[in-house]
């Protein structure tokens, strides 16, 4: 007998019969077997519940049980990664508890007012200030270093043999799935000179940033009970909220709320409240929530935190540290406007500022067309009708007129921007300057495909900034191999230049921060482009099973091959000019290898049969 988890139970009313293998609550009526319990408690479909219980019981299910096309090697790799993450979690937690080793991390938690209970509840850890502490522990304990490498926790030394740790002298935030199993790690620096400020595990078969929510394993039950999920922006914000007794709080991992996040939260809640700062970056990120509101069966609201003393911005941790912080928080969440109303209030400022009838007409049309592009037409008829009714009330225009205009605008992915903002470059067409700068015998279709690869590469960096320092398959580093000057699209080059500078300086890169910086500098075209690129990668990743890291590697390889071909065409052109100028015949079968070999051995542009080689340099 125990407290029933399916209703507000204070007197034990749930009975479990081991003999009959059933449970029954005689107050709310919940009952069934172990499968129905897991399905109802964890909000899982039956196949997922079966796999979860089989894993707990150590039962190996046949590959084809529910996935006839499943790859057994993929399943084995998932198990290997899960084991490696679990081993690493135990190691990091032991380091934090160690009386001498863990002192710097414990001191930091004390300064941030994180209690020991919260550190235990969220299973925080510490990576010591050594190059290979985890690697040595893995070798001594017989752990698979290959699995730890796949999980992004170890990497090969650049010189010599052996492996080194990815995280060093950092506070470790384990990233757990909804069932409390470690799938990745976040690591915060403890020295200001260390860069970047945060490092995360790479994406794997277990971990995808676009669908993972930090703290969900702790917040799931409170979210189910309240039917409201509150989303903040950082690890410590989540912990601060839970420490203050506000437990229905989770965080995205450096990204805006995605459709995958929304589908995950929809299993537990009917409403999501996004907490943002009152600055321009927060407002830009909040606009992204409108697309979720329009395309998912989920109510999305936006709460803007008030400013602190002297007009200073406050994050949730700072707000909840105030004497009346809890009351201010509750008021902000309860009064949060849904995403449609929030965005409309910003549009209304432009609308009321327009002094002519024509100006207001254009603004209204632009606003409605944007809603249509964002997917309003994909809503169910009833929900769409309710939203149209609300828009009609807001604009003071009849519903029939609004429905007619919406019907004329096809739904397509588009950046969310203020009404009347300039159009950004489309996904499929690079700007004309890119085409004008390419005159090496490359057809326009090829140029467009490589412009798309550039866009996706930048989108990958926005989604996972740590990829900026990744090692490519040929052993070179991304940031050194692909520089802004090598991009063929001028708009992509400008955006990548901005990102490149930020990352080289060791500054933290987030979509919200980047949008805020660009908007502050008046570069609204690049802000819209960044949003487009991030969404484009999200759509490409959705359901593909490909990790961001492997996608980035493929994109980098594509761009490198493109530039190598361009270089070959240039060198071949130089050779043709040199030979023609000397009256020598040109061999049409001249290969790239011949040109490259000549360049390695001579100071002149080329070596070719019949062309005198220069004297070796002394």
Secondary structure, DSSP 4 states (H G I P E B T S, - for coil): -B--TTTT-SS--EEEETTTTEEEETTT--EE-HHHHHHHHHT--HHHHHHHHHHHHT----TTTT-TT--HHHHHHHHHHHHHHHHHHHHHHHHHHSTTTTHHHHHHHHHTT--HHHHHHTT-EEE-SSSSHHHHHHHHHT--HHHHHHTTSEEE-SSSSSEEES--SEEEEEEE-TTS-EEEEEEEESSTTSSSSEEEPPP-SS--TTT--BTHHHHHHHHHHHTEEEEESSHHHHHHHHHTT--SEEE-SSS---HHHHHHHHTT-SEEEEEE-SSHHHHHHHHHHHHHHHHSSSEEEEEEPPP-GGG----HHHHHTSTTHHHHHHHHHHTPEEHHHHHHHHHHHHHHH--SHHHHHHHHHHHHHHHHHTTGGGS-HHHHHHHHHHHHHHHT--HHHHHHHHHHS---------TTPPPPPPSS---HHHHHT--SS--HHHHHHHHHHHHHHHHHHHH-GGGGGPBPTTS-BHHHHS-GGG-SSHHHHHHHHHHHHHHHTT----HHHHHHHHHHTT-HHHHHHHHHHHHHHHHHHTTT---HHHHHHHHHHHHHHHHHHHHHHHHHHHHHHHHHHTT----TT--HHHHHHHHHH-SSS---TTSPPPPPP-
